[in-house]
């Protein structure tokens, strides 16, 4: 795998601009936390783990620019608070963002100059996620038989993480083990992450796939052409309720109706144990222009009322397996998740 969407270059962060793929591979150079926040908000970088990693690098940039005032009794933590908040506001649903920023806060609370320590933290988070992706892939593949036909939604691969991916990490490992027959890739409107990004990743690696319109999933399952649906997650509550890219809930309902397995693959950093269930889970509302226009071309009547939630909620009861870097949780619920987190990760 030779995809490097996030890279640090001495004095700047470079992000592969995912808005331009697959037509163009161009990196955006970022020099401040504000620029990183804008890149997260504008979907230059996306995918919950990748957002968290990018934000950590953003705080390393902020620390290099910060100049706390000793006369005002200002600390590094105070000087960087605005940058921290700006990054936290960039994408409200992706809990990995807040998990990474909590790690940043722990460094800030130690006091003293923190620029190099924050850069070391960002690099550590990047390496950790790469290791976690490999572990998720191995654990998820144990649930699959031979000749598997899989369906995936959105993009959960190298472009969305610090490594091989979460759901796509499972798919990559299944391919490596010779268990994979075919992958159906949903286009994933309105940002087309499946069509633009997942198809691009799979094609580069020679993994057999076909792109399909989102509304073809039911027909594919009815015809017996899908064995497992494998998706990622942006936030998972303590009871297993999962927020993921809009359209995931519908796939879970279809999978249950047709007797198809439904797997969520995500690192434990995506678990938000402060949320008992999905009821208080924030759902990002994206600009309506994303569905009423295609670039400069109108797709709907001018001033057309529209709804554009970025995510939906899949109840835990529809999830057959939750796979993290620690292993597999079958039929996840509050008790199973709690036991899973107490397990020695080695």
C-alpha positions as CSV (number, residue, x, y, z in Angstrom):
1,X,0.0,0.0,0.0
2,X,1.6,3.3,-1.1
3,X,-1.1,5.8,-0.1
4,X,0.1,8.6,2.3
5,X,-2.8,11.0,2.9
6,X,-1.1,12.7,5.9
7,X,2.5,13.6,6.0
8,X,4.7,15.9,8.2
9,X,7.3,18.0,6.4
10,X,9.7,19.8,8.8
11,X,7.6,23.0,9.2
12,X,4.3,22.1,7.8
13,X,1.5,19.5,7.5
14,X,0.7,18.2,4.1
15,X,-2.7,16.6,3.4
16,X,-3.7,14.8,0.2
17,X,-6.7,16.8,-1.0
18,X,-9.4,14.2,-1.1
19,X,-11.9,16.6,-2.8
20,X,-9.8,16.3,-6.0
21,X,-9.6,12.5,-6.2
22,X,-9.6,10.5,-8.3
23,X,-8.9,13.0,-11.0
24,X,-5.9,14.7,-9.4
25,X,-3.5,13.8,-6.6
26,X,-2.5,17.1,-5.0
27,X,-1.2,17.9,-1.5
28,X,-2.3,20.9,0.5
29,X,0.4,22.5,2.7
30,X,-0.9,23.7,6.1
31,X,1.0,26.0,8.5
32,X,-1.5,26.7,11.3
33,X,-4.2,25.1,13.4
34,X,-6.7,27.3,11.7
35,X,-5.8,26.0,8.3
36,X,-6.0,22.4,9.6
37,X,-9.5,23.1,11.0
38,X,-10.6,24.5,7.7
39,X,-9.2,21.4,5.9
40,X,-11.1,19.2,8.2
41,X,-14.3,21.1,7.8
42,X,-14.0,21.4,4.0
43,X,-13.3,17.6,3.6
44,X,-9.7,17.9,2.4
45,X,-9.2,15.2,5.0
46,X,-12.0,13.0,6.3
47,X,-12.5,9.8,8.1
48,X,-12.7,9.8,11.9
49,X,-9.2,8.4,12.7
50,X,-7.5,10.6,10.0
51,X,-9.3,13.7,11.4
52,X,-8.0,13.0,14.9
53,X,-4.4,12.6,13.6
54,X,-4.6,15.7,11.5
55,X,-5.9,17.7,14.5
56,X,-3.0,16.5,16.6
57,X,-0.5,17.7,14.0
58,X,-2.5,21.0,13.8
59,X,-1.8,21.6,17.5
60,X,1.8,20.9,16.9
61,X,1.8,23.7,14.4
62,X,-0.1,25.9,16.8
63,X,2.5,25.3,19.5
64,X,5.3,26.4,17.2
65,X,3.5,29.7,16.6
66,X,2.2,30.3,20.1
67,X,3.9,33.1,22.2
68,X,2.5,33.0,25.8
69,X,2.8,36.2,27.7
70,X,4.6,35.8,31.0
71,X,3.6,39.4,32.0
72,X,-0.1,38.4,31.8
73,X,0.6,35.1,33.5
74,X,-0.5,33.3,30.4
75,X,0.4,29.6,30.1
76,X,0.9,27.5,26.9
77,X,-2.4,25.9,27.6
78,X,-4.1,29.3,27.6
79,X,-2.3,30.5,24.6
80,X,-3.4,27.4,22.6
81,X,-6.9,27.2,23.9
82,X,-8.5,29.1,20.9
83,X,-6.7,26.8,18.5
84,X,-7.8,23.7,20.4
85,X,-11.4,24.9,20.3
86,X,-11.3,25.7,16.6
87,X,-10.2,22.2,15.8
88,X,-12.8,20.7,18.1
89,X,-15.6,22.6,16.3
90,X,-14.5,21.4,12.9
91,X,-16.5,18.1,12.8
92,X,-18.8,17.5,15.7
93,X,-19.6,13.8,15.1
94,X,-16.2,12.3,14.8
95,X,-15.3,11.3,18.3
96,X,-11.7,10.5,17.4
97,X,-11.2,14.2,17.0
98,X,-12.0,14.8,20.6
99,X,-10.0,11.8,21.7
100,X,-6.9,13.1,20.0
101,X,-7.5,16.6,21.5
102,X,-7.8,15.1,24.9
103,X,-4.4,13.6,24.5
104,X,-3.2,17.1,23.4
105,X,-4.7,18.6,26.6
106,X,-2.8,16.1,28.7
107,X,0.5,17.3,27.2
108,X,-0.5,21.0,27.7
109,X,-1.2,20.4,31.3
110,X,2.3,19.3,31.9
111,X,3.4,22.9,31.3
112,X,6.5,24.3,29.8
113,X,7.4,24.5,26.1
114,X,5.3,21.9,24.3
115,X,5.9,22.2,20.6
116,X,8.2,19.2,20.2
117,X,6.2,17.1,22.6
118,X,3.0,17.8,20.7
119,X,4.7,16.8,17.4
120,X,5.9,13.6,19.1
121,X,2.4,13.0,20.2
122,X,1.0,13.5,16.7
123,X,3.5,11.1,15.3
124,X,2.7,8.6,18.1
125,X,-1.0,8.8,17.3
126,X,-0.2,8.3,13.6
127,X,1.8,5.1,14.3
128,X,-0.7,3.8,16.8
129,X,-3.5,4.1,14.2
130,X,-1.5,2.3,11.6
131,X,-0.9,-0.6,14.1
132,X,-4.6,-0.6,15.1
133,X,-5.7,-0.8,11.4
134,X,-3.6,-4.0,10.9
135,X,-5.0,-5.5,14.1
136,X,-8.6,-4.7,13.1
137,X,-8.0,-6.2,9.7
138,X,-6.7,-9.5,11.2
139,X,-9.6,-9.7,13.7
140,X,-12.3,-8.9,11.2
141,X,-11.0,-11.4,8.7
142,X,-11.5,-14.2,11.2
143,X,-15.3,-13.8,10.8
144,X,-15.2,-14.3,7.0
145,X,-15.4,-17.6,5.1
146,X,-13.9,-18.3,1.7
147,X,-15.1,-16.8,-1.5
148,X,-16.7,-13.8,0.4
149,X,-18.8,-11.2,-1.4
150,X,-18.7,-8.0,0.6
151,X,-20.5,-4.6,0.5
152,X,-18.9,-1.5,1.9
153,X,-20.1,2.1,2.3
154,X,-18.2,5.4,2.2
155,X,-14.4,5.3,2.5
156,X,-12.7,3.5,5.4
157,X,-9.3,2.9,4.0
158,X,-5.9,4.5,4.0
159,X,-7.5,7.8,3.1
160,X,-9.6,7.8,6.2
161,X,-7.0,6.5,8.7
162,X,-3.3,6.4,9.6
163,X,-2.9,3.0,8.1
164,X,-4.6,0.3,5.9
165,X,-8.1,1.3,7.1
166,X,-10.8,0.0,9.3
167,X,-13.5,-1.7,7.2
168,X,-11.3,-1.5,4.2
169,X,-8.5,-2.9,6.4
170,X,-10.6,-6.0,6.9
171,X,-11.3,-6.2,3.2
172,X,-7.5,-5.8,2.4
173,X,-6.7,-8.6,4.9
174,X,-9.4,-10.9,3.4
175,X,-7.9,-10.3,0.0
176,X,-4.4,-11.0,1.3
177,X,-5.6,-14.3,2.8
178,X,-7.4,-15.3,-0.4
179,X,-10.9,-15.2,1.2
180,X,-12.3,-12.4,-0.9
181,X,-14.3,-13.0,-4.1
182,X,-15.6,-9.5,-4.7
183,X,-16.4,-6.1,-3.1
184,X,-19.5,-4.1,-3.9
185,X,-18.7,-0.4,-3.4
186,X,-21.7,1.9,-2.7
187,X,-21.2,5.3,-4.4
188,X,-22.0,7.1,-1.1
189,X,-23.8,10.3,-1.9
190,X,-23.5,13.3,-1.8
191,X,-19.7,13.4,-1.4
192,X,-19.2,10.1,-3.5
193,X,-16.6,8.8,-1.1
194,X,-17.2,5.3,-2.4
195,X,-17.0,6.2,-6.0
196,X,-14.1,8.7,-5.7
197,X,-12.0,7.2,-2.9
198,X,-12.8,3.6,-2.1
199,X,-12.8,2.6,-5.8
200,X,-9.6,4.5,-6.3
201,X,-7.9,2.6,-3.4
202,X,-9.1,-0.8,-4.5
203,X,-8.2,-0.3,-8.1
204,X,-4.7,0.7,-7.2
205,X,-4.2,-2.6,-5.3
206,X,-5.9,-4.9,-7.8
207,X,-8.7,-5.9,-5.4
208,X,-11.8,-7.1,-7.3
209,X,-14.7,-4.7,-6.9
210,X,-17.6,-3.1,-8.7
211,X,-19.1,0.3,-8.0
212,X,-22.8,0.5,-7.6
213,X,-25.4,3.1,-6.9
214,X,-26.5,3.3,-3.2
215,X,-30.0,2.2,-4.0
216,X,-28.8,-1.1,-5.6
217,X,-27.8,-2.6,-2.2
218,X,-31.2,-4.1,-1.6
219,X,-31.3,-5.8,-4.9
220,X,-27.8,-7.2,-4.5
221,X,-28.7,-8.7,-1.1
222,X,-32.0,-10.1,-2.4
223,X,-30.1,-11.9,-5.2
224,X,-27.7,-13.4,-2.7
225,X,-24.7,-11.5,-3.9
226,X,-23.6,-10.1,-0.5
227,X,-22.3,-12.2,2.5
228,X,-21.3,-9.3,4.8
229,X,-21.7,-5.6,4.9
230,X,-18.6,-4.0,6.5
231,X,-18.6,-0.4,7.5
232,X,-16.6,2.0,9.7
233,X,-17.8,4.3,12.4
234,X,-17.4,7.9,13.5
235,X,-18.8,7.5,17.1
236,X,-20.0,4.5,19.1
237,X,-22.0,4.8,22.3
238,X,-21.4,2.7,25.4
239,X,-24.3,0.4,24.4
240,X,-23.0,-0.1,20.8
241,X,-25.3,2.4,19.0
242,X,-23.2,3.6,16.1
243,X,-23.0,6.9,14.1
244,X,-21.6,6.5,10.6
245,X,-21.9,8.0,7.2
246,X,-25.5,8.6,6.2
247,X,-26.9,5.5,4.5
248,X,-25.4,3.1,7.0
249,X,-28.6,2.5,9.0
250,X,-30.5,1.6,5.8
251,X,-27.8,-1.0,5.0
252,X,-28.1,-2.5,8.5
253,X,-31.8,-2.8,8.1
254,X,-31.5,-4.4,4.7
255,X,-28.8,-6.8,5.9
256,X,-30.9,-8.0,8.8
257,X,-33.9,-8.6,6.5
258,X,-31.8,-10.6,4.1
259,X,-29.8,-12.6,6.6
260,X,-26.6,-10.8,5.6
261,X,-23.9,-10.2,8.3
262,X,-23.3,-6.6,9.4
263,X,-19.9,-5.7,10.7
264,X,-18.6,-2.4,12.2
265,X,-14.9,-2.0,12.2
266,X,-13.4,0.8,14.3
267,X,-10.6,1.5,16.8
268,X,-11.5,1.7,20.5
269,X,-10.8,5.5,20.2
270,X,-14.1,5.7,18.4
271,X,-16.0,4.4,21.5
272,X,-17.6,7.3,23.4
273,X,-18.3,5.8,26.8
274,X,-19.7,9.1,28.1
275,X,-22.7,8.5,25.9
276,X,-25.0,5.8,27.2
277,X,-26.7,5.4,23.9
278,X,-27.3,7.4,20.7
279,X,-29.9,9.8,22.1
280,X,-27.3,12.6,22.8
281,X,-25.1,11.8,19.9
282,X,-24.5,14.9,17.7
283,X,-25.3,14.6,14.0
284,X,-23.5,17.0,11.8
285,X,-25.8,18.9,9.3
286,X,-23.9,19.6,6.2
287,X,-24.5,22.5,3.7
288,X,-27.6,21.9,1.6
289,X,-25.6,23.0,-1.5
290,X,-23.9,19.6,-1.4
291,X,-27.1,18.0,-2.6
292,X,-28.8,20.8,-4.5
293,X,-25.7,21.6,-6.7
294,X,-22.9,19.7,-8.4
295,X,-20.1,22.3,-8.4
296,X,-21.6,25.2,-10.4
297,X,-24.4,23.1,-11.9
298,X,-27.8,23.2,-10.1
299,X,-29.4,19.8,-9.4
300,X,-32.6,21.1,-7.9
301,X,-34.8,24.2,-8.3
302,X,-33.3,27.4,-6.9
303,X,-34.1,27.9,-3.1
304,X,-35.3,24.2,-2.9
305,X,-35.7,23.2,0.8
306,X,-33.3,20.4,1.6
307,X,-31.9,18.2,4.4
308,X,-28.3,17.0,4.4
309,X,-27.3,15.1,7.6
310,X,-23.8,13.8,7.3
311,X,-24.4,10.8,9.5
312,X,-27.1,8.4,10.7
313,X,-27.5,6.1,13.7
314,X,-27.4,2.3,13.5
315,X,-28.9,0.7,16.7
316,X,-26.6,-1.8,18.3
317,X,-29.3,-4.5,17.9
318,X,-28.7,-4.5,14.1
319,X,-24.9,-5.0,14.4
320,X,-23.7,-8.6,14.3
321,X,-20.0,-7.8,15.1
322,X,-18.0,-4.8,16.3
323,X,-14.3,-5.3,15.5
324,X,-11.6,-3.2,17.2
325,X,-7.9,-3.5,17.5
326,X,-8.5,-5.6,20.6
327,X,-10.7,-8.2,18.9
328,X,-14.3,-9.0,18.0
329,X,-17.5,-8.2,20.0
330,X,-20.3,-10.3,18.7
331,X,-23.8,-8.8,19.1
332,X,-22.3,-5.8,20.9
333,X,-24.1,-4.3,23.9
334,X,-23.1,-2.4,27.0
335,X,-21.9,-5.4,29.0
336,X,-19.9,-7.0,26.1
337,X,-18.3,-3.6,25.2
338,X,-17.3,-3.0,28.9
339,X,-15.7,-6.5,29.1
340,X,-14.0,-6.0,25.8
341,X,-12.3,-2.8,27.0
342,X,-11.1,-4.6,30.2
343,X,-9.3,-7.2,28.1
344,X,-5.5,-7.1,27.8
345,X,-5.0,-5.7,24.3
346,X,-1.9,-8.0,23.8
